[in-house]
Amino acid sequence: MSQKSTKLSQPVTTTFTPLSIAPARVLRGETCLTNSGKEIARYGNRPLVISGDRTLEMVEKYLQPVCERVQLSWAAASYTPDCAETSLARLKATVAEHQADFIIGVGGGKALDTAKLLAHQCRLPIVTIPTSGATCAAWTALSNIYSPQGAFQYDVTLSCCPDLLILDYSLLRTAPKRTLVAGIGDAIAKWYEASVSSGSSSATLIISAVQQARILRDILWQKSQTALENPHSDEWREVVDATVLLAGVIGGIGGADCRTVAAHAVHNGLTHIPETHHALHGEKVAYGILVQLRLEEMVQGNQLATSSRQQLLQFYTQIGLPKTLEDLGLANISLSQLRHAAEIACNSSSDIHRLPFTVSSELLAAAMVSTTANNFSSSERKTVS
């Protein structure tokens, strides 16, 4: 009787790209933090609260009564001087000392980035409570790392978005108007960067993310001025939702293909100039959008980029976003400083290389100089043109 040969089945190799799209839970509304104790207590009994020096007083005012009602044994620690490796090492020791079983991040982008990364490294749950609409950091599975002096170093992709995000409109309303203006600048960059970084992708999720970025841009164009004039209006709440929540959704759905390009690369380079440290993240990103569009004009002769830049300049004038290096406080910047920032922005791992053309540091410096009114002499301008 003949025997049939049998072949062992080959193992199937699968590849997958995990998506961290959204926090597990989101609480959103007026004074919702006040009633969030039971939600927060789901994650443990001994939270370590991470915030900045200036936020610690606010933390006690808003968070202490909430923790007391549900009998949480909490401690607070500052991430100062920055979301840096040295700060994280110190905070890890504080986690062990307090025997923390979850982390609460309260504050702006750097406080939240520090809290998220600390929770990720310690394998603890994380609750984020933004105190302004300046960034989407409360939503995302990403943290940016800076030097103790405030210069951007690298970013870290986290295993998941926060376990709980608490968006309390009454808390955000206490922040300076400038923070929401900066958040608008950071959020509107989603369209100008995602529409480029996604390339010609036909993937459904990426197309969806890019279209969400377009919708986000339109919401901000239409409602920002009214929102800033009346922080008790529906438009204000919608703009806050856009800068904190919708902006985060886009990066979550689209992944790395719908995140940063030249606008954020310019921000990263500018952080290496100490004179820019007073400027908020979104202010530098907003300026970076103009530089990205200027690059498209210079290299491709792109008339759509020209009209987009003119449109943005009008919008920036309306709401108070920086349009030039002078607006960022760099009226006296030297050409060598600008070149150094451009070199940082164009390093080999930079997302600026997602542009559909080659960008050198010299070309980027020329684009930055061309947005500036009075910084450099004609001879200096020629050296970077």
C-alpha positions, 0 to 999 in steps of 0.5 A: 500500500503506497503511502502519501507524503505529508508536508508539515504546515509552515508557520504563518508569519503575520505582521501588524501595526498596533494603533493607540487611538484613544484613552480608555475613558474620557470625562468631559464637561463643566466641573467634571473633575469635582465628581470624578473621584470614583472614576479616578479611584478605579485605578488604585489607592496611592496615586502620585500626582505629576505637575509643574511647580506653578501647577502644584497650588492648583493641584491642591485646590482642585484635586485634594478634595476629590482624593479625600472624598474617595480616601486616596493617599496621594503625593505630588511631585514636580517634573521641573526643570523639564520632561527630561531623562534626569527628571524621570529618574528622580520621579521613578525614585519618588514612585517607589518611595510613595509606593504609588499604584497609579500616576495622575498627570496634571498640567500642560504638555510637558507635565502630561508627557512626563506623567505618561512616560513615567507611568509607561516605564513603571507599568502603572495606569495613567490619568491625565488632567489638562489645565489648558487647551495648549496641546493634545498631550492629554490624549496621545500615546506619545511623549517628547523628551527634552534636555534639562535646558529645554532642548528637544531630544527625541520622542517615545511611542507609548504602549497605549493612550491614557487610561482616563482623561478628564477634560474639565472646561471650568479648569481649562477656563482658568488658563491664560488665553494665550495657551488656547491660541497656542493649542490652535496653532498646534492643532491646525498643523495636523492638516498641513502635516498629515496631508503631506506625510500621508503621501498618496496612501490609499489606506482607509484609516489614513484617508480617514485621518487626513479628512479628520485633519481637514475638518479640524482645520475648518473648525478652527478657521470658523470658530477660533476668533469667537471662542477666544472672545467668549470663553463661555460660548459653545464655540469655546468648548468646541475649539477646546475639544478640537485642540485637546481631543480631535487633534489626538484622534488624528494621530491615533487613527493615522499613526506615524503616517499622519503626524509631524513633518516640517512644522514640528521639525522647525519647532524641535530646532528652535528649542535649541535656541535658549531665547525661544524657551518663553514661546509655547510649543504651539506658537513655535509649531504655528511658525513652523507651518509657515516655514513648511509652506515657504519650502513648498513654494521655494522648491516646487513653485507651489501656488497652492502653498502660496495661497495657503500661507497667505490665508494662514497669515490672515488667520494668525493676525486675527487670533495672535499667533506668531508669523515671523522670528521677531514675533517669537522674540528672535529679533536679534538672533544670529545667523549662526544660531539660525543655522544651528536650529536648521541643522537640528531640524534636518538631522537624519531622523527628522520628520522633515524628510517626509516632505516630497523633496529633499531639504537641506539645513541651508534650504531650511535656513533660507526659508526661515530667513525669508519669513523675517523682516529685519534680522539680517543684512542683504549679504547675510541673506545671500549666504543662505539663499 
